[in-house]
Amino acid sequence: MSDDQSIPPTASPDVEFISLSHLNPSTELEPIPTRGIDVPYFRKYVHALEEGGYDYTLLPYGAGSADSFVTAAAVGQLTERIKPIVALRPNTTFPTVGAQKLATLDQLTEGRAVVHLISGGNDAEQARQGDYLPKDRRYARTSEYIDLLRRSWTEPAPFDHDGEFYTFDGFGPGFAPYDGPIPISIGGQSDEAFAVGGAKADIFSFWGEPLDDLRTEIDRVHDIARAAGRTTLPRIWVTFRPIIARTDELAWKKAHEYVDRIAETHRKAPRWGGATPQNVGSQRSLSFADRSELYDRALWTKTAAVTGGAGASTALVGSPETVAAAILDYVDRGASLVSIRGYDTLADAVDYGRFVLPLVREEIAHRKATGRRSGLQAEHPGNYGPEYARFATATRS
């Protein structure tokens, strides 16, 4: 870590925050068997995001989960500012219908809709809804889907389409979004994901990785975008599961307690039956965890290891100041969208809004006013300092 207060050339000038909307109180710390929506809880959770200053919330999708379009519409009506991100699998919704549904959401929320396209990283999960395309062809389908979304939103006259995955005659003009095309996000770590996302996505999403590895991946996405002739590069979205407390030492005590409970939850109900994950993102998470538990200022991979690499599961551990400094490290590497969601879901969302988001935003404001970084990162070294690793490896009493 350098004490240099100059702003790195790769730094994003702004950062926005994303959470994930939870529909009921079940967590990985304390799972509650349910597939339902606890409406009072959901309302309370979404209001906490609005009050906490988050900019977006992701509405997840799975074969056995609530419908993300409907929950996104609910978020739009429960909030005034939060932008709902619809997680959408192209196999579940025909593209012209998807364009219509997203434009409707965008109209209802006065321009707040975002879509995150999930090509599908697990064959068994895709098969649950009748999708038997191999993984590489699923990304080719996503590429065609993106083109049709954008054309459906902008084409002034009816048009035909005869593609590899979709065919129709005389569609349109489609129902228009509120004020121009809706941002499209894509994620994934396969070669196919990079090819499609770099060439066509407005946002490219990553799980939390070591800083140098992530910067390499950002460069890869942007190089593909430039090769495709793009002048506006995809924004970078990175996701973490922070574990915070008043001090670094107290945060590590909480982290050690949490990881045991998370491990037990996933032992009882392993994702995909405990099989080796098919998606490259999970494989990378497990590879980083095998190499080391601690990276950079505050990145902890043991949470990823005990979940079997199930989704976004790498943690940032420390005081609010340490975690804010760690987030700023990623902003310095080029991230402009940071997703933070906790293991104690509602309580963590509230705490992040009170104690972490303001620190990051104060730093961004300082940079804009002075052209320099403040002392936050230098004053809260985390794992770059002498004591942090001792807290991380302390024997629990």
C-alpha positions as CSV (number, residue, x, y, z in Angstrom):
1,M,0.0,0.0,0.0
2,S,1.3,3.4,-1.0
3,D,0.9,6.6,1.1
4,D,0.8,8.5,-2.2
5,Q,-2.3,10.7,-2.1
6,S,-2.6,11.1,-5.9
7,I,-5.6,9.6,-7.5
8,P,-4.7,6.6,-9.6
9,P,-5.3,6.9,-13.4
10,T,-7.5,3.8,-13.3
11,A,-9.8,5.3,-10.5
12,S,-13.5,5.8,-11.2
13,P,-14.5,9.4,-10.4
14,D,-17.8,8.2,-8.9
15,V,-19.3,5.2,-7.2
16,E,-22.8,3.9,-6.7
17,F,-24.0,1.3,-4.3
18,I,-26.1,-1.8,-5.0
19,S,-27.8,-4.2,-2.5
20,L,-29.8,-7.3,-3.0
21,S,-33.5,-7.3,-1.9
22,H,-34.4,-10.1,0.5
23,L,-38.0,-11.2,0.6
24,N,-38.0,-12.8,4.0
25,P,-35.8,-13.0,7.1
26,S,-34.1,-16.3,6.2
27,T,-30.3,-16.0,6.0
28,E,-27.2,-18.2,5.6
29,L,-26.6,-17.5,9.3
30,E,-30.1,-18.6,10.3
31,P,-32.0,-20.3,7.5
32,I,-35.8,-20.4,7.8
33,P,-37.4,-23.0,5.6
34,T,-39.7,-21.0,3.3
35,R,-40.2,-20.1,-0.3
36,G,-42.6,-17.3,0.5
37,I,-42.6,-13.5,0.7
38,D,-42.8,-11.9,4.1
39,V,-44.5,-8.7,3.0
40,P,-43.8,-6.6,6.1
41,Y,-40.2,-7.7,6.1
42,F,-39.8,-7.0,2.4
43,R,-41.3,-3.6,2.9
44,K,-39.0,-2.9,5.8
45,Y,-35.9,-4.1,4.0
46,V,-36.6,-2.0,0.9
47,H,-37.3,1.1,3.0
48,A,-33.9,0.5,4.8
49,L,-32.1,0.6,1.5
50,E,-33.8,3.8,0.5
51,E,-33.0,5.4,3.9
52,G,-29.5,4.0,3.8
53,G,-28.6,5.8,0.6
54,Y,-28.2,2.8,-1.7
55,D,-28.6,3.6,-5.4
56,Y,-29.8,0.2,-6.8
57,T,-31.2,-3.1,-5.6
58,L,-30.9,-6.5,-7.4
59,L,-34.0,-8.7,-7.6
60,P,-32.5,-12.2,-7.9
61,Y,-33.9,-15.0,-10.0
62,G,-34.0,-18.8,-9.6
63,A,-36.2,-21.6,-10.8
64,G,-37.7,-21.8,-7.3
65,S,-37.7,-18.2,-6.4
66,A,-40.1,-15.3,-6.6
67,D,-40.5,-13.6,-10.0
68,S,-38.0,-10.8,-10.4
69,F,-40.2,-8.6,-12.6
70,V,-43.0,-8.6,-10.0
71,T,-40.6,-7.9,-7.1
72,A,-38.9,-5.2,-9.1
73,A,-42.2,-3.5,-9.7
74,A,-42.9,-3.7,-6.0
75,V,-39.6,-2.1,-5.2
76,G,-40.4,0.7,-7.7
77,Q,-43.6,1.5,-5.9
78,L,-42.2,1.2,-2.4
79,T,-39.3,3.7,-3.1
80,E,-38.8,7.0,-4.8
81,R,-35.1,6.8,-5.7
82,I,-33.8,3.1,-5.7
83,K,-33.2,1.6,-9.1
84,P,-34.5,-2.0,-9.3
85,I,-32.3,-4.4,-11.2
86,V,-34.2,-7.3,-12.8
87,A,-32.2,-10.5,-12.9
88,L,-33.4,-12.1,-16.2
89,R,-32.6,-15.4,-17.8
90,P,-33.1,-15.3,-21.6
91,N,-34.5,-18.8,-21.6
92,T,-37.5,-17.7,-19.4
93,T,-38.8,-14.7,-21.3
94,F,-39.1,-14.2,-25.1
95,P,-37.0,-11.1,-25.9
96,T,-39.8,-8.9,-27.3
97,V,-41.8,-9.7,-24.2
98,G,-38.8,-9.0,-22.0
99,A,-38.4,-5.7,-23.7
100,Q,-42.1,-4.9,-23.1
101,K,-42.0,-5.9,-19.4
102,L,-38.8,-3.9,-18.8
103,A,-40.1,-0.8,-20.6
104,T,-43.3,-1.1,-18.5
105,L,-41.2,-1.2,-15.3
106,D,-39.1,1.7,-16.5
107,Q,-42.2,3.8,-17.2
108,L,-43.7,2.9,-13.8
109,T,-40.5,3.9,-12.0
110,E,-39.8,7.0,-14.2
111,G,-36.6,5.7,-15.7
112,R,-35.1,3.6,-12.9
113,A,-35.2,0.1,-14.5
114,V,-32.0,-1.9,-15.1
115,V,-31.7,-5.5,-16.3
116,H,-29.0,-8.0,-15.4
117,L,-28.9,-10.9,-17.9
118,I,-28.0,-14.3,-16.5
119,S,-27.0,-16.7,-19.2
120,G,-26.9,-19.6,-16.8
121,G,-23.9,-21.3,-15.1
122,N,-25.4,-24.6,-14.1
123,D,-26.9,-27.2,-16.5
124,A,-29.2,-28.7,-13.8
125,E,-30.7,-25.4,-12.8
126,Q,-31.3,-24.4,-16.5
127,A,-33.0,-27.8,-17.1
128,R,-35.5,-27.1,-14.3
129,Q,-37.1,-24.7,-16.7
130,G,-36.6,-26.6,-19.9
131,D,-33.3,-25.1,-21.1
132,Y,-30.9,-27.7,-22.5
133,L,-28.5,-25.4,-24.5
134,P,-24.9,-26.0,-23.7
135,K,-23.2,-23.2,-21.8
136,D,-21.3,-21.6,-24.8
137,R,-24.5,-21.4,-26.8
138,R,-26.4,-19.8,-23.9
139,Y,-24.0,-16.8,-24.2
140,A,-24.6,-16.7,-27.9
141,R,-28.3,-16.6,-27.1
142,T,-27.7,-13.7,-24.7
143,S,-25.9,-11.8,-27.4
144,E,-28.9,-12.1,-29.7
145,Y,-31.2,-11.2,-26.8
146,I,-29.4,-8.0,-26.1
147,D,-29.7,-6.9,-29.7
148,L,-33.4,-7.6,-29.7
149,L,-34.0,-5.8,-26.5
150,R,-32.4,-2.6,-27.8
151,R,-34.0,-2.9,-31.2
152,S,-37.4,-3.4,-29.5
153,W,-37.0,-0.2,-27.5
154,T,-35.9,1.9,-30.4
155,E,-37.2,0.6,-33.7
156,P,-39.8,3.1,-35.1
157,A,-41.5,0.6,-37.4
158,P,-42.5,-3.1,-37.2
159,F,-39.6,-5.5,-38.0
160,D,-38.9,-9.2,-38.6
161,H,-36.2,-11.3,-37.1
162,D,-34.9,-14.7,-38.1
163,G,-31.9,-15.6,-35.8
164,E,-30.3,-18.6,-34.4
165,F,-32.5,-18.6,-31.3
166,Y,-35.5,-16.3,-32.0
167,T,-37.7,-15.8,-35.0
168,F,-40.7,-13.5,-35.3
169,D,-42.5,-11.4,-37.9
170,G,-43.8,-7.8,-37.8
171,F,-43.0,-6.9,-34.2
172,G,-43.3,-3.3,-33.1
173,P,-43.0,-0.6,-32.6
174,G,-42.4,-1.9,-29.1
175,F,-43.5,-0.2,-25.9
176,A,-40.9,2.5,-25.2
177,P,-38.9,2.9,-22.0
178,Y,-39.3,6.1,-20.0
179,D,-36.4,8.0,-21.5
180,G,-34.1,6.0,-23.7
181,P,-32.8,2.5,-23.6
182,I,-32.5,0.6,-20.3
183,P,-29.0,-0.2,-19.0
184,I,-28.1,-3.9,-19.6
185,S,-25.7,-5.7,-17.3
186,I,-24.0,-9.0,-17.8
187,G,-21.6,-11.1,-15.7
188,G,-19.5,-14.2,-15.9
189,Q,-16.0,-15.3,-16.1
190,S,-16.0,-17.6,-19.1
191,D,-14.5,-16.5,-22.4
192,E,-18.0,-16.3,-23.9
193,A,-19.1,-14.0,-21.1
194,F,-16.2,-11.6,-21.7
195,A,-16.8,-11.6,-25.5
196,V,-20.5,-10.8,-25.2
197,G,-20.2,-8.4,-22.2
198,G,-17.3,-6.5,-23.6
199,A,-18.9,-6.0,-27.0
200,K,-22.4,-5.2,-25.9
201,A,-23.1,-4.7,-22.2
202,D,-23.5,-1.4,-20.4
203,I,-22.3,-2.9,-17.2
204,F,-20.0,-5.9,-16.5
205,S,-20.3,-7.6,-13.2
206,F,-17.7,-9.4,-11.1
207,W,-17.6,-11.1,-7.7
208,G,-15.0,-9.8,-5.2
209,E,-11.5,-10.9,-6.2
210,P,-8.0,-9.8,-5.3
211,L,-7.2,-6.3,-6.6
212,D,-4.6,-7.2,-9.2
213,D,-6.6,-10.1,-10.6
214,L,-9.7,-7.9,-10.9
215,R,-7.8,-5.2,-12.7
216,T,-6.6,-7.7,-15.2
217,E,-10.1,-8.8,-15.8
218,I,-11.3,-5.2,-16.2
219,D,-8.6,-4.6,-18.8
220,R,-9.8,-7.6,-20.6
221,V,-13.4,-6.4,-20.8
222,H,-12.4,-3.0,-21.9
223,D,-10.0,-4.3,-24.5
224,I,-12.8,-6.4,-26.0
225,A,-15.0,-3.3,-26.0
226,R,-12.5,-1.2,-27.8
227,A,-11.9,-3.9,-30.3
228,A,-15.6,-3.9,-31.0
229,G,-15.4,-0.2,-31.8
230,R,-17.0,1.0,-28.6
231,T,-16.1,4.5,-27.3
232,T,-18.1,4.1,-24.1
233,L,-16.7,1.3,-22.1
234,P,-18.8,-1.0,-19.8
235,R,-19.1,0.2,-16.2
236,I,-17.6,-2.2,-13.7
237,W,-19.7,-3.8,-10.9
238,V,-18.1,-5.7,-8.1
239,T,-19.8,-7.5,-5.2
240,F,-18.7,-8.2,-1.6
241,R,-20.2,-9.5,1.6
242,P,-18.7,-7.2,4.2
243,I,-18.5,-8.2,7.9
244,I,-18.1,-5.0,10.0
245,A,-17.9,-4.1,13.7
246,R,-16.6,-1.1,15.6
247,T,-12.9,-2.2,15.4
248,D,-11.0,-4.6,13.2
249,E,-10.5,-6.9,16.1
250,L,-14.3,-7.1,16.9
251,A,-15.1,-7.5,13.2
252,W,-12.8,-10.6,13.1
253,K,-14.5,-12.1,16.1
254,K,-17.8,-11.7,14.3
255,A,-16.3,-13.1,11.1
256,H,-15.1,-16.3,12.8
257,E,-18.5,-16.8,14.4
258,Y,-20.2,-16.2,11.1
259,V,-18.1,-18.5,9.0
260,D,-18.9,-21.5,11.3
261,R,-22.6,-20.9,11.0
262,I,-22.4,-20.4,7.2
263,A,-20.4,-23.6,6.8
264,E,-23.0,-25.5,8.8
265,T,-25.8,-24.1,6.6
266,H,-24.1,-25.1,3.4
267,R,-23.1,-28.5,4.9
268,K,-26.8,-29.3,5.5
269,A,-27.9,-28.0,2.1
270,P,-25.0,-27.8,-0.3
271,R,-25.7,-25.9,-3.6
272,W,-26.0,-28.2,-6.5
273,G,-25.8,-31.2,-4.2
274,G,-22.2,-30.5,-3.4
275,A,-21.0,-31.1,-6.9
276,T,-18.0,-29.2,-8.4
277,P,-19.4,-25.9,-9.7
278,Q,-19.6,-25.6,-13.5
279,N,-19.4,-21.9,-13.7
280,V,-15.9,-20.3,-14.0
281,G,-16.7,-17.6,-11.5
282,S,-17.2,-20.1,-8.7
283,Q,-14.2,-22.0,-9.8
284,R,-12.1,-18.8,-9.6
285,S,-13.5,-18.1,-6.1
286,L,-12.5,-21.5,-4.9
287,S,-9.1,-21.2,-6.5
288,F,-8.4,-17.9,-4.7
289,A,-9.6,-19.5,-1.4
290,D,-7.2,-22.4,-1.9
291,R,-4.3,-20.0,-2.5
292,S,-4.9,-17.8,0.6
293,E,-7.6,-16.7,3.0
294,L,-6.5,-13.1,3.1
295,Y,-5.8,-10.7,0.3
296,D,-5.0,-7.0,0.0
297,R,-6.4,-4.7,2.7
298,A,-9.5,-6.7,3.8
299,L,-10.6,-9.4,1.3
300,W,-11.4,-12.7,3.1
301,T,-12.0,-15.9,1.0
302,K,-12.9,-18.4,3.7
303,T,-16.6,-17.5,3.3
304,A,-16.3,-18.5,-0.4
305,A,-14.6,-21.8,0.6
306,V,-17.2,-23.0,3.0
307,T,-20.1,-22.2,0.6
308,G,-18.4,-24.2,-2.2
309,G,-18.1,-21.0,-4.2
310,A,-21.9,-20.5,-4.2
311,G,-22.5,-17.1,-5.7
312,A,-21.0,-13.9,-4.5
313,S,-19.5,-14.9,-1.2
314,T,-16.1,-13.2,-0.6
315,A,-16.1,-10.9,2.4
316,L,-14.5,-7.6,3.4
317,V,-13.7,-7.8,7.1
318,G,-13.0,-4.9,9.4
319,S,-14.1,-1.6,11.0
320,P,-16.3,0.6,8.8
321,E,-13.2,2.7,8.1
322,T,-11.2,-0.3,7.0
323,V,-14.0,-1.7,4.8
324,A,-14.6,1.7,3.3
325,A,-10.9,2.0,2.5
326,A,-11.0,-1.5,0.9
327,I,-14.0,-0.5,-1.2
328,L,-12.0,2.6,-2.3
329,D,-9.1,0.3,-3.3
330,Y,-11.6,-1.2,-5.8
331,V,-12.8,2.1,-7.0
332,D,-9.2,3.0,-7.6
333,R,-8.9,0.0,-9.8
334,G,-11.9,1.0,-11.9
335,A,-15.1,-0.2,-10.2
336,S,-18.0,2.4,-10.3
337,L,-20.7,0.1,-9.0
338,V,-20.2,-1.7,-5.7
339,S,-22.6,-4.2,-4.4
340,I,-22.5,-4.9,-0.6
341,R,-24.8,-7.3,1.0
342,G,-24.4,-8.9,4.3
343,Y,-24.9,-12.3,6.0
344,D,-27.2,-10.8,8.6
345,T,-29.2,-9.2,5.8
346,L,-31.4,-6.5,7.2
347,A,-29.1,-5.5,10.1
348,D,-26.1,-5.4,7.8
349,A,-27.9,-3.3,5.2
350,V,-28.8,-0.7,7.9
351,D,-25.2,-0.7,9.2
352,Y,-23.6,-0.3,5.8
353,G,-25.9,2.7,5.1
354,R,-25.1,4.3,8.5
355,F,-21.3,3.6,8.7
356,V,-19.8,2.6,5.4
357,L,-21.5,4.4,2.5
358,P,-21.0,7.9,4.0
359,L,-17.3,7.3,4.4
360,V,-16.9,6.3,0.8
361,R,-19.0,9.2,-0.4
362,E,-17.1,11.7,1.7
363,E,-13.9,10.4,0.1
364,I,-15.3,10.8,-3.4
365,A,-16.4,14.4,-2.6
366,H,-12.9,15.1,-1.2
367,R,-11.3,13.9,-4.4
368,K,-13.6,16.0,-6.5
369,A,-12.9,19.1,-4.4
370,T,-9.1,18.7,-4.1
371,G,-7.9,16.4,-6.9
372,R,-6.3,14.2,-4.2
373,R,-7.1,11.3,-2.0
374,S,-7.7,11.9,1.7
375,G,-5.9,10.1,4.4
376,L,-8.6,7.4,4.9
377,Q,-6.8,4.6,3.1
378,A,-3.4,5.5,4.6
379,E,-4.9,5.7,8.1
380,H,-6.8,2.4,8.0
381,P,-4.3,-0.1,6.5
382,G,-6.1,-3.3,7.5
383,N,-4.0,-6.3,6.3
384,Y,-1.3,-3.9,5.1
385,G,-0.6,-3.1,8.8
386,P,1.0,-5.3,11.5
387,E,-2.0,-6.3,13.7
388,Y,-4.8,-7.1,11.2
389,A,-3.5,-10.6,10.4
390,R,-3.2,-11.4,14.1
391,F,-6.9,-10.6,14.5
392,A,-7.7,-12.7,11.5
393,T,-5.9,-15.7,12.8
394,A,-6.6,-15.4,16.5
395,T,-7.8,-18.5,18.3
396,R,-11.4,-18.1,19.4
397,S,-12.1,-18.5,23.1
